Amino acid sequence: MQCRWSEGWGAYLRGPMDAEHPYAVPAHAQRLAGLPPALVLAGEDDPMRDEAVAYAKRLQDAGITVQTALIPATGWPASLEAPPHPCPCEAAVVDHLRAFLHAPEPAS
């Protein structure tokens, strides 16, 4: 079955078993301790939103400093092909990224 996203996934994952590897799906990683601070953003209309939020929670539970937020809906998946200009989420993403990059280092 051909779909608009299959070519991209085919380039990202060489075979079906790669979809289980934690490099392809970080939320499947068993060892999270020792990772650097993380910024996890998900769109309100992102079909993987709940998984992103759950991953952020797992990182926090492992002692990782995590900033997480939901950003405004962009009309997924059409926004991936022809994002509106200006993108309604752009300012929110920039603000979260700026705050994350300028956050004080976590205490050891």
Secondary structure, DSSP 8 states (H G I E B T S, - for coil): ---TTHHHHHHH-SSGGGGGSTTT-GGG-S--TT---EEEEEETT-TTHHHHHHHHHHHHHTT--EEEEEE----TTHHHHS--SS-TTHHHHHHHHHHHHTS-----
